Amino acid sequence: MDWERDAGKLADQVTDPDSRWLAPVARVPRHELIPRWWDVDDSGGWVLRVGADDPEAWLRAAYADRSLITRVGPSHADHAEPGDRPEGLPTSSATLPGLVVRMLRHGRLGPGLSLLDLGTGAGGLTAYASHRIGAENVTSLDVDPYLTGVAGERLARMGLHPEFVTADATERVPGSYERIVSTVGLPAGPGLRPVLAALETGGRIATTLGRTCLIVTGWKHADGDVVGVVERDTAGFMLTRAGDDYPPALDELFDLAEDAEGDERGTGRYPVVDVANAWELRSMLEVVAPGVELGYAVSGRVRTARLVHPDGSWARASAEWTDPPEVHQGGPRRLWTTLERIRNRLNTEGSLPLLGAKVRITPDGVCHLSRGKWHASIGDR
């Protein structure tokens, strides 16, 4: 299979001609890391793709700058049978190479520096880093023993032998590292403590914060604080998980938000928006109301958004196309009102104070953000 040509084209696409990541991307046979994957069919359901069944399509998929979903809920594509139709959210993937390279750049790797790759997935970042700084300096960690095991086998066939560790990074991270790059969204607060503890003094971390698009980078100081910035760059990664799947969604609240009258009914100021795909809005909503889950549906010209929170709050906004929505809200807080305040600030000031903000992460995992007169903390509640 003539994969070298395709890998070279991919490297040209996602790196610069003088980039130190050009050769690693060009040298990794990415298709060998993704022999099977889940795709979305015309009905919106998951369907299995098997590379060996269509080698040309396999190469096109593997060497495109796109993410390939390898696990849905507890169902890994490697173990699936033709006709299987899993339900649920993606729980592992082969991250698009362009984003992998960006995260590696944010990590500022160098020869001889020890790296922890958080979130093995299909093993692409581990492979690129092993080529760049030497596999002996790379450790890859994932909560799923199958992922660490099979990635180790596949990289070994490429002549790469980094260390693989199976652990829940929100509970423990064995070892200590001069660089940590995470391709899962780490939770601010207690779940971040083990990762911070594994970062050596003077070391650097690059990660996103769970349920946000915010890429946070920083250096660890002698007092244990990590000091840095929210990069002027964005990424969306899956949340960390502790088991085979994510905890059940707040289905009862979503059902309530489907058609309940609520404690408050009114007309919204702004059109209905798919918050999950409006990354800055989603990120700021997580800052001011951590833990909100989102739903969005389109029926003809009618768009409906639902927001629910573990404290029992919920909101539903529905309207035809860009008309002002009819809004219903219930519970202890008004989630749509909170979202509209954020949108009002965005419209008034032209931006939100997130990208470029200063960051200080204390050893307890709390992330303190500041930009000008604006201050906020994530993980302290």
N, C-alpha and C positions, 0 to 999 in steps of 0.2 A: 504494500500500500504506500503510495507516494505522498506521505504526510508532511515531509520536510518542506515542500513548496508551500503548502497551506499554512504551516506554522510560521514560515518566513513572512508570508503576507500578513498574518495576524500580528507578528512582532512589529512590522512596519506600520501597521495601523494603530497600535496602542502604545508605542514608544517613539522616541525621537532617534534620528540617525546616530547621534552621539551618546545615546543613553546606555548606561551600564546594565539596564534590564533588557536590552534588545536581544542579546545572545541567549540569556536564559529562556525567554519566551520562545525564541526560534528553536531551541534545543529540546523542549519538552513535548513528547508525543501526547498531547492532551486527550486525544480520542481514547487512549488506553486507560485513562482515569474514568471515562464515562462510557462504558460499553452499553449501558441501558439508561434511559431517563423517562421521566413523565412529561408529556406534552398536553396541551389543552386542545380538545377538538371543537368542532363547530357548535356543539351544544353547550360548551362551557365546562364539560367534564374532563377528568383526567384519563389519558390513554397512554398505553405503554409504547415506547419506541425502542427497538432493538437494533443496535448499530450493524451487526453482522448481516441482518436481513436486507440492508440497503447501504452498502459501503459508501456510495457517493453522498447520500444524505447524511450519513454518519460524519464524514469529513466536513461537510458544509456546516453542520450543527456544532461540531467540536471546535472548529477553527473560525467561528464567527465570534464577534465580541458581544456575547450574550450569556446570560446565566441559564444553566440547564438544571431543572429540578430533579433530584435523584431520590427524594423520599417525601411521601405525603402521609401525614399522620405517622403511624408506625410501619407503613408499607414502603420498603425500599425496592426500587425498580430492579435491582439485581435478583430479588427473590420472587418477583411477580410472574404470573402466568398470563399468556395472551387472553384478553377478555376481562382481566381484572379492572375494576373501576373504583379505586379508593376514594374516600371522601375525607375532607378536612383540609387543613392548612399545610403548606410545604414545611418540612422540618429539616431538610438538608438540601444542599445544591452544590453545583460547581459554579462558583461565582464568576461573573464575566471578567475576562482577563484584564481589560482596561482598568476596572476598579481594583483588582488585585494589585496591579502595578502602582496605582495611585496610593493605596494603603501602604505598600512597601516603601514608597518614597516618603510618605509622612512619617514612617518609622525610622528613617535615616539609619539604615543598616550600614555596616562597614566590616571589613575583613577582621576576623577574630572575635567579633562581638557575638555574644550568645543571644539567640532569638527564641522567644516563645510565640508560636503561631496558635492563637486561640480560635478554635473552630476548624477542625481538620477538613470537614466536608469531603470533597472528592480528592483533596490533596494537592490542588494546583498551586496555592501559595507556598506550601512546603517545598514543592518541587522547584519553583522559581528561586526561592531563597537558598535552597541547597546548592543550586548551580552558582549562585552569585557569591555566597559567603562560605560555602563548604558545609556539607551535610552534618559534619561533626559538631557544628555550632548551632544546629537547628533542632528544636523540640516542638512537636505538634500535639495539641491536646484537644480531645473531644469527649463529650459525655457518653457517646455511643461506641461500645467496644467493636461493633462490626466496622464502623467507619475507620477507626484507627488501625484495625487489623488489616482490612483490605487495602487501605492506602499504603500501609507499610509493605505489603506484598507487591503492589503495582510499582511503587517507587524502587523497590529492590530490583525488579526486573529491568529498570532503567539504569541500574548501577548506583542508585542513591540510597543511603542508609542513615537517615536522620532518626532521632529517637521519637517514639510515639507513646503517649500517656493517655490512659482512659480515666477521666475524673470529671466531677461536676465543679467547674471553676468558681461557682458561687459558694461552694463549701470548702474546697481546698485546692491549692495549686502547688504540687511538689516542685522543689527546686527554687532557684533564683536566677534572674535573667537581666541582661543589660538592655534588651529591647523586647517589648511586647507589642504585637500587632494583632488586633482582634477583628475578625470578620463575622462576629455575632454582636448583637446589640446588648451591651452589658448593663445591668440594672444599677442605677445610683443607689447608694445606701449600703446596708449590710452585705448584699450580694457582691459588691465591688471590693470589699475588704481583702479577701484572699488574693485577688489579682494584684492589688497595690502592695501587699506584703511580699509578693514574689518578685517585685521590681526592685532591682538593686539601686542604692543611692547613686545618683548621677545618671541613672538609666532613663529611658524614654518610652512612653506608651503612646500608641495611636489606636483609638477605638471609637465606635459610635456608642451613644447612650440609647438604651432600649426605648422603643416607641418614638424615636426621633430620627431626623436625618442628620443630626449634628456629629461631625467628626471632631473629636476632642484629642488634642495632642499636648503633651507636657513632659517636663523633666522632674525627676524625684529629688527633693532637697534633703538635707541631713535631718531636718525635723520631721520627716515622713510625709510632708505635703508634696503633692504633684502640682506644679505651676506651669500653666501654658495658655492655650487659646482654643477657641472654637474656630477651626479652619474655615476659610472662605471657599469651601468645597462641601459637597453633600454626598450622602450614601444611605441606602436603606438596607439593613441587614435583619435577618431573623432574630427574634429574641432568644436568649439562652433558655434552655429547658433542663429539667432535672431528671426526666424519665423518657419513656418511649414517645410521648406526645405532649402537647401543651395541655394545661388544665382546661376543663370544659369552659366554653364561653359563657357569658352571662345570659343564657338562653331565656330564662324566665323574664328577665328585664327587657330583652329584645322583643319577646312576645307581648309584654305589656305596652311597650312603645309602639307596637304595630298599629293599634287602633284605640288606645285609651284616651279619655278626654283630658286627664291630667288636672293638676291644681291650678294651672295657668294656661290661658289660651290667648294668642295674639297674632299680630302680623309682623314677620321679620323684616329687617331693613335691607338685607342683601340676599341675592339669589342663592338657592340651594347649591352647595358645593360638595364634591367628593373629598372629604377632609383627608382621607388616607393618602390620596395622591396629590394633595396640596401640601408639600412637605414642610414648608416653613410654618404654615398654620398648624399642622399636626404637631410640630415640634414645640411651638409656643403653648399649645393646648396641654401638652404633657408637662410643661414647666409649671403652669398655673393650676392644672387639675390632673395630677398624675393618676394613671390607671384607667383613663377613659377608653372604652372599646367602641368601635365604629361600624356602622352598616350603611350601605348605599345601594339604591336600586333605581332603575329607569324603566318605566312602562309607557311606551309611546313617547309623548312629549312631557310626561309627568316625571319629575325627579323627586326622590324622597331620601332624606338622610336621617339616620337614627344615631343617637349618642347615649351610651349607658355607662354607669359608674358603679363600682362595688359598694358604695355607700347607699345605693338604692335610687340615686338620681337617674333621670332619663329625659330625653327630648326627642321630638319628631318634628321635622320641617318638610313640608311638601308643597310643590308648586309646579305649574306648567312652565317649562323652559326657564326663562329668566324673570318671570313674574315674582313679586314679593311673596314669600312663602307663608302658609298658615302654620303656626308653630304651637305645639302642645308640649308642656313640660310638667314634670312631677318629681317628687323627692326633695331632699334637703337643700339641693343647690340647683341653680338654673343653668344647665349646660349650654343651651343654645345662646343664652344671653352672654355667657362667658366667651363663647366663640365669636359673637358679634362684636364684643369689646376689642378682641384681638384684631378682627378684620377692620374695625374702625381705625385702630392705631396704624395698621398697615396702609390704609387708604389716606390717612391724614399725613403721615410722616414719610410715606413712600417705601418704607422697609421696616422690618422688625429688628430689635437690637440683639439678634442672636449671632449671626455670622460675624466673626471678628471679635466677639466678646472675649474678655479675659476670663480665665478659669483657674480656680484653686480647688483641688480635691484633697480633702483632709483624710487622715488614715481611717476614719470611720466610714468612708465611702461617700460622704456628702459632697456634691459638686456645687461650688459657689460661683455664680456667673455675674459679671459686671461689665457694663459698657456705658461710659458717661455717668449720668445720674441713676441709671437703671441697675438694679440689683435683684437677684433671685437665687434660690437654692433648690436643688433637686436631691431627693433622697433623705430629707430630714423629717419626713412625716409618713 
